[in-house]
């Protein structure tokens, strides 16, 4: 019996202790973290992006003819000058085409010369026919006078008329022959012109068996070897790129900016460029080009789109090379004397059936979270510009899970008690 009573007393003590702890807990507020509204003399907002270093001027060198690379007198990293031979393509086919075209021109030029001789002969024939016609015309006039005087018989007059008509017909035939000869000459001349154009084309293709540098620079990429076949691009099929020439006197940073940030990027904005290859310094640059269309998406997922932005690096390091990865911070906004709060402290709450953006304040001497609507502005890093607060106001900044569920008027206290 005594043991049973002792057990009941022990249970009652435990229940009382539990009730006491519960009462203590009900008196305790939600633990929160508190920061302050800060005034920034200068507040900057940046857009960050990643990309690579590219030359200000570069050229991907391809081939205008298909064939085998028989000579490659340059190596990657070599400096070249404009007009220098970079590669040679097997010229046998191109040379044969050129020689055939030149032989064709010579044959057609011989035909043209013969046609010109025929024109000259036809013109001479016209002169002879016209002279005969004039002679027959004079003879006819003389016979007509003699016949009218009764001196010449009618037979002689008829003979003179026939001779004149024959001479007129001979002139017409000679003129027709001349027209045919001139047409043949014009056709021969056109064939010569066509063949000459083919010679120019064949000569151009033959000259392109030697691929020359379009500008001075450095061989920044060499993608073929001697003995490999190169092809030309057709329709949507790109041709072989033999190498890339880059002018390293100026370099750019070509970065990809997310679509959420691209509208805040403008030309001439300053930027800071950092490279893993040059870890001990950053480089200053300016935005010189902004892509007007999104870059192609890689894969089939609905990933966020990105836009190409080019930044001119003002004082590049001599060791910079195309292809080096880089990170960029583009200064998009610079404000003075603005109030900011930590970005995570800004929340959205339903107030009177309307969603409002604001923060929760925790003023000294109060144990409640007070929701205050604010007008937000530029985001910079982990801070955001706000209007509607006073400098030094205590703002509840966390924890995140608490802010997610916190309501206006909730009983709170700081982590320090």
C-alpha positions as CSV (number, residue, x, y, z in Angstrom):
1,X,0.0,0.0,0.0
2,X,2.8,2.4,0.9
3,X,4.6,1.6,-2.3
4,X,1.4,2.4,-4.3
5,X,0.9,5.7,-2.6
6,X,4.6,6.5,-3.2
7,X,4.1,5.8,-6.9
8,X,1.0,8.0,-7.1
9,X,3.0,10.9,-5.5
10,X,5.8,10.4,-8.0
11,X,3.3,10.5,-10.9
12,X,1.7,13.7,-9.6
13,X,5.1,15.3,-9.3
14,X,5.8,14.5,-12.9
15,X,2.5,15.9,-14.1
16,X,3.1,19.1,-12.1
17,X,6.5,19.4,-13.6
18,X,5.2,19.0,-17.1
19,X,2.5,21.6,-16.5
20,X,5.1,24.0,-15.2
21,X,7.3,23.5,-18.2
22,X,4.4,24.0,-20.5
23,X,3.4,27.2,-18.8
24,X,7.0,28.4,-19.1
25,X,7.0,27.5,-22.8
26,X,3.7,29.3,-23.4
27,X,5.3,32.4,-22.0
28,X,8.3,32.2,-24.4
29,X,8.1,34.0,-27.8
30,X,9.2,32.7,-31.2
31,X,13.0,33.0,-31.5
32,X,14.0,35.4,-34.2
33,X,17.1,37.1,-35.6
34,X,17.0,40.9,-35.8
35,X,19.0,43.3,-38.0
36,X,18.7,47.0,-38.7
37,X,17.7,49.3,-41.6
38,X,21.0,50.6,-42.9
39,X,21.8,53.8,-44.8
40,X,24.3,53.3,-47.6
41,X,26.2,56.4,-48.7
42,X,26.8,54.5,-52.0
43,X,24.8,51.4,-53.0
44,X,25.8,49.4,-56.1
45,X,23.9,46.7,-57.9
46,X,25.8,44.2,-60.1
47,X,24.8,41.5,-62.6
48,X,27.1,38.5,-62.5
49,X,27.9,36.3,-65.5
50,X,30.4,33.8,-66.6
51,X,32.1,33.2,-70.0
52,X,35.4,33.2,-71.7
53,X,38.1,35.4,-73.1
54,X,37.9,36.0,-76.9
55,X,40.1,38.1,-79.2
56,X,38.8,41.5,-80.3
57,X,39.4,40.4,-83.9
58,X,39.6,36.8,-85.0
59,X,38.9,34.7,-88.1
60,X,38.1,31.1,-88.5
61,X,39.9,29.9,-91.6
62,X,38.2,27.4,-93.8
63,X,38.8,26.1,-97.3
64,X,37.0,27.1,-100.5
65,X,37.9,23.9,-102.2
66,X,37.7,20.2,-101.2
67,X,40.9,18.2,-101.0
68,X,43.7,16.8,-99.0
69,X,46.0,19.0,-96.8
70,X,49.5,18.4,-98.3
71,X,51.3,21.2,-96.4
72,X,50.7,22.9,-93.0
73,X,53.7,25.2,-92.4
74,X,52.3,26.8,-89.2
75,X,51.8,25.5,-85.6
76,X,49.5,26.6,-82.9
77,X,50.7,29.7,-81.1
78,X,52.7,30.9,-84.0
79,X,52.6,34.6,-85.0
80,X,51.6,35.1,-88.7
81,X,51.4,38.1,-91.0
82,X,48.6,39.0,-93.4
83,X,49.1,37.1,-96.7
84,X,51.3,34.4,-95.2
85,X,50.6,30.9,-96.4
86,X,48.9,28.8,-93.7
87,X,48.1,25.6,-95.6
88,X,48.2,24.0,-99.0
89,X,45.5,21.9,-100.5
90,X,46.3,19.2,-103.1
91,X,46.3,21.4,-106.4
92,X,46.3,18.6,-109.0
93,X,42.5,18.8,-109.8
94,X,42.4,22.5,-109.7
95,X,45.5,22.9,-111.9
96,X,44.0,20.4,-114.5
97,X,40.8,22.4,-114.6
98,X,42.7,25.6,-115.1
99,X,44.8,24.2,-117.9
100,X,41.7,22.7,-119.6
101,X,39.9,26.1,-119.4
102,X,42.9,27.9,-120.8
103,X,43.1,25.4,-123.8
104,X,39.4,25.9,-124.4
105,X,39.9,29.7,-124.5
106,X,42.7,29.3,-127.1
107,X,40.5,27.0,-129.3
108,X,37.6,29.4,-129.1
109,X,39.8,32.4,-129.8
110,X,40.9,30.6,-133.1
111,X,37.2,30.2,-133.9
112,X,36.7,33.8,-133.2
113,X,39.6,34.8,-135.5
114,X,38.1,32.6,-138.3
115,X,34.7,34.3,-137.8
116,X,36.3,37.7,-138.0
117,X,38.0,36.7,-141.3
118,X,34.6,35.6,-142.6
119,X,33.1,38.9,-141.7
120,X,35.9,40.7,-143.5
121,X,35.4,38.5,-146.6
122,X,31.6,39.1,-146.5
123,X,32.2,42.8,-146.4
124,X,34.6,42.6,-149.4
125,X,31.9,40.5,-151.2
126,X,29.4,43.3,-150.6
127,X,31.8,45.9,-152.1
128,X,32.3,43.8,-155.2
129,X,28.5,43.2,-155.5
130,X,27.8,46.9,-155.1
131,X,30.4,47.8,-157.7
132,X,28.9,45.3,-160.1
133,X,25.4,46.7,-159.4
134,X,26.6,50.3,-160.2
135,X,28.2,49.1,-163.4
136,X,25.0,47.2,-164.4
137,X,22.9,50.2,-163.5
138,X,25.0,52.5,-165.8
139,X,24.9,50.0,-168.6
140,X,21.1,49.7,-168.3
141,X,20.7,53.5,-168.5
142,X,23.0,53.6,-171.5
143,X,21.0,50.9,-173.3
144,X,17.7,52.6,-172.5
145,X,19.0,55.8,-174.2
146,X,20.3,53.9,-177.2
147,X,17.0,51.9,-177.5
148,X,15.0,55.2,-177.3
149,X,17.2,56.5,-180.2
150,X,16.6,53.4,-182.2
151,X,20.3,52.5,-182.2
152,X,20.2,49.4,-179.8
153,X,17.9,46.5,-180.3
154,X,15.4,45.5,-177.7
155,X,17.3,42.3,-177.0
156,X,20.3,44.3,-175.8
157,X,18.0,46.3,-173.5
158,X,16.5,43.2,-172.0
159,X,20.0,41.8,-171.4
160,X,21.0,45.0,-169.6
161,X,17.9,44.8,-167.4
162,X,18.6,41.2,-166.5
163,X,22.2,42.0,-165.6
164,X,21.1,44.9,-163.4
165,X,18.6,42.7,-161.5
166,X,21.2,40.0,-161.1
167,X,23.6,42.6,-159.6
168,X,20.9,43.8,-157.2
169,X,20.2,40.2,-156.1
170,X,24.0,39.6,-155.6
171,X,24.2,42.7,-153.3
172,X,21.3,41.3,-151.2
173,X,23.0,37.9,-151.0
174,X,26.2,39.5,-149.9
175,X,24.5,41.5,-147.2
176,X,22.8,38.4,-145.9
177,X,26.2,36.6,-145.9
178,X,27.6,39.5,-143.9
179,X,24.8,39.3,-141.4
180,X,25.4,35.6,-140.9
181,X,29.1,36.1,-140.5
182,X,28.6,38.9,-138.0
183,X,26.2,36.7,-136.0
184,X,28.7,33.9,-136.0
185,X,31.4,36.3,-134.9
186,X,29.2,37.6,-132.0
187,X,28.5,34.0,-130.9
188,X,32.2,33.1,-131.1
189,X,33.0,36.2,-129.0
190,X,30.4,35.2,-126.4
191,X,31.9,31.7,-126.2
192,X,35.4,33.2,-125.7
193,X,34.0,35.5,-122.9
194,X,32.3,32.5,-121.3
195,X,35.5,30.4,-121.5
196,X,37.6,33.4,-120.2
197,X,35.2,33.6,-117.2
198,X,35.8,29.9,-116.6
199,X,39.5,30.5,-116.7
200,X,39.1,33.2,-114.1
201,X,37.1,30.8,-111.9
202,X,39.5,28.0,-112.3
203,X,42.4,30.3,-111.7
204,X,40.7,31.6,-108.5
205,X,40.1,28.0,-107.3
206,X,43.7,27.1,-108.1
207,X,45.0,30.1,-106.2
208,X,42.8,29.0,-103.2
209,X,44.8,25.8,-102.9
210,X,47.2,28.0,-101.0
211,X,45.3,29.3,-97.9
212,X,46.7,32.6,-96.8
213,X,46.2,34.6,-93.6
214,X,43.6,37.4,-93.9
215,X,45.2,39.4,-91.1
216,X,48.1,39.4,-88.8
217,X,47.8,37.6,-85.5
218,X,48.4,34.4,-83.7
219,X,47.3,30.9,-84.6
220,X,45.1,30.4,-81.6
221,X,43.6,27.1,-82.7
222,X,44.8,24.5,-85.2
223,X,42.2,21.8,-86.0
224,X,43.7,19.8,-88.9
225,X,46.9,17.9,-89.7
226,X,48.7,17.1,-92.9
227,X,47.0,14.4,-94.9
228,X,43.5,15.2,-93.6
229,X,40.6,15.9,-96.1
230,X,38.8,19.2,-95.9
231,X,35.4,19.9,-97.2
232,X,33.5,23.0,-98.1
233,X,30.2,24.0,-96.4
234,X,26.9,23.2,-98.3
235,X,23.5,24.4,-97.2
236,X,23.1,23.7,-93.5
237,X,26.3,21.6,-93.3
238,X,29.3,23.6,-92.1
239,X,32.7,23.1,-93.8
240,X,36.0,22.2,-92.2
241,X,37.6,24.9,-90.0
242,X,41.3,24.5,-90.5
243,X,42.5,27.0,-87.9
244,X,41.7,30.3,-86.1
245,X,43.8,33.5,-86.4
246,X,43.4,35.9,-83.4
247,X,44.6,39.4,-83.1
248,X,45.7,39.5,-79.4
249,X,46.4,43.2,-79.3
250,X,42.9,43.5,-77.8
251,X,40.8,41.0,-76.0
252,X,37.2,40.9,-74.8
253,X,35.2,38.9,-72.3
254,X,32.2,37.2,-73.9
255,X,29.8,36.2,-71.1
256,X,26.3,34.8,-70.9
257,X,23.8,36.8,-68.9
258,X,20.6,35.3,-67.6
259,X,17.3,36.5,-69.0
260,X,16.2,37.8,-65.6
261,X,19.1,40.3,-65.6
262,X,19.6,41.2,-69.3
263,X,17.2,44.2,-69.3
264,X,19.3,45.9,-66.6
265,X,22.5,45.6,-68.8
266,X,23.3,48.5,-71.1
267,X,26.1,49.6,-73.4
268,X,29.0,51.4,-71.7
269,X,28.3,50.0,-68.3
270,X,31.5,49.3,-66.4
271,X,32.5,45.8,-65.3
272,X,35.0,43.9,-63.3
273,X,36.6,40.8,-64.9
274,X,38.3,38.0,-62.9
275,X,40.1,35.0,-64.3
276,X,41.2,31.8,-62.6
277,X,44.4,32.0,-64.7
278,X,45.2,35.4,-63.2
279,X,43.9,35.0,-59.7
280,X,45.8,37.9,-58.1
281,X,44.1,40.7,-60.0
282,X,40.8,41.9,-61.6
283,X,40.4,43.8,-64.9
284,X,38.3,46.7,-65.7
285,X,36.1,46.7,-68.8
286,X,33.0,48.2,-70.5
287,X,30.0,46.6,-72.1
288,X,30.3,47.1,-75.9
289,X,27.8,44.6,-77.3
290,X,24.5,43.0,-76.1
291,X,22.9,40.2,-77.9
292,X,19.4,40.9,-79.2
293,X,18.3,37.2,-79.2
294,X,18.7,34.4,-76.7
295,X,21.5,31.9,-77.2
296,X,20.5,28.4,-78.3
297,X,19.5,26.2,-75.4
298,X,21.6,23.1,-74.8
299,X,19.4,20.1,-74.2
300,X,15.6,19.7,-74.4
301,X,14.8,20.9,-70.9
302,X,13.0,24.2,-70.3
303,X,16.1,25.9,-68.9
304,X,16.3,29.7,-68.4
305,X,17.5,31.5,-71.5
306,X,20.8,33.4,-71.7
307,X,22.0,36.3,-73.8
308,X,25.5,37.1,-75.1
309,X,27.2,40.2,-73.7
310,X,30.7,41.3,-74.8
311,X,32.9,43.4,-72.5
312,X,36.0,45.2,-73.8
313,X,38.9,44.7,-71.4
314,X,40.7,48.0,-71.2
315,X,44.2,46.9,-70.0
316,X,44.4,43.1,-70.6
317,X,47.2,41.0,-69.2
318,X,49.8,40.1,-71.9
319,X,49.3,36.4,-71.0
320,X,45.6,36.4,-71.8
321,X,44.6,33.8,-74.4
322,X,41.3,33.1,-76.1
323,X,39.4,30.3,-74.3
324,X,40.3,31.2,-70.8
325,X,37.2,31.2,-68.5
326,X,36.2,34.3,-66.7
327,X,33.6,35.8,-64.4
328,X,32.2,39.3,-64.8
329,X,30.4,41.7,-62.4
330,X,28.6,44.3,-64.5
331,X,27.7,47.5,-62.6
332,X,24.1,48.2,-63.5
333,X,23.0,50.7,-60.8
334,X,24.7,53.1,-58.5
335,X,22.6,55.0,-55.9
336,X,23.5,57.4,-53.1
337,X,22.1,57.8,-49.5
338,X,19.5,55.0,-49.7
339,X,18.1,52.7,-47.0
340,X,18.6,49.0,-47.3
341,X,17.6,45.8,-45.5
342,X,18.7,42.2,-45.9
343,X,17.1,40.7,-48.9
344,X,15.7,37.7,-46.9
345,X,13.8,40.0,-44.5
346,X,11.4,41.1,-47.3
347,X,8.2,39.0,-47.3
348,X,4.7,39.1,-48.9
349,X,1.6,38.9,-46.7
350,X,-2.1,39.0,-47.4
351,X,-3.4,42.2,-45.7
352,X,-7.1,42.9,-45.9
353,X,-7.4,40.5,-48.9
354,X,-4.5,42.2,-50.8
355,X,-1.0,41.0,-51.1
356,X,1.5,43.5,-49.8
357,X,5.3,43.5,-49.7
358,X,6.9,44.5,-46.4
359,X,9.1,43.6,-43.4
360,X,8.5,42.6,-39.8
361,X,9.9,45.0,-37.2
362,X,10.8,44.1,-33.6
363,X,11.1,47.4,-31.7
364,X,12.8,47.6,-28.3
365,X,10.4,47.0,-25.4
366,X,7.9,45.1,-27.7
367,X,7.5,41.4,-27.9
368,X,5.5,41.4,-31.1
369,X,6.3,41.2,-34.8
370,X,4.9,44.2,-36.5
371,X,4.3,44.0,-40.3
372,X,5.2,47.2,-42.1
373,X,4.6,47.6,-45.9
374,X,7.5,48.9,-47.8
375,X,8.4,49.9,-51.4
376,X,11.3,47.8,-52.7
377,X,13.9,49.0,-55.2
378,X,17.2,47.8,-56.5
379,X,18.8,44.5,-55.3
380,X,22.5,44.5,-54.7
381,X,24.1,41.3,-53.5
382,X,22.2,40.2,-50.3
383,X,20.6,43.6,-49.7
384,X,17.7,45.5,-51.2
385,X,16.7,49.2,-51.3
386,X,13.5,50.0,-49.4
387,X,11.3,53.0,-48.8
388,X,8.9,53.4,-45.8
389,X,11.3,52.7,-43.0
390,X,13.6,54.7,-40.8
391,X,17.4,54.3,-40.4
392,X,18.1,52.0,-37.5
393,X,14.7,50.3,-37.4
394,X,15.0,46.7,-36.1
395,X,14.1,44.3,-38.8
396,X,13.5,40.6,-38.3
397,X,15.8,38.8,-40.7
398,X,15.3,35.2,-39.8
399,X,15.4,32.3,-39.5
400,X,13.9,31.6,-42.9
401,X,11.4,29.0,-41.7
402,X,10.2,31.5,-39.1
403,X,9.8,34.3,-41.6
404,X,8.0,32.0,-43.9
405,X,5.2,31.5,-41.4
406,X,5.4,34.6,-39.2
407,X,2.3,36.7,-38.9
408,X,1.6,40.3,-37.8
409,X,1.3,40.5,-34.1
410,X,3.1,37.2,-33.3
411,X,4.8,37.0,-29.9
412,X,8.6,37.0,-30.6
413,X,11.9,37.5,-28.9
414,X,15.5,37.7,-30.1
415,X,17.8,34.7,-29.9
416,X,19.6,36.4,-27.0
417,X,16.3,36.4,-24.9
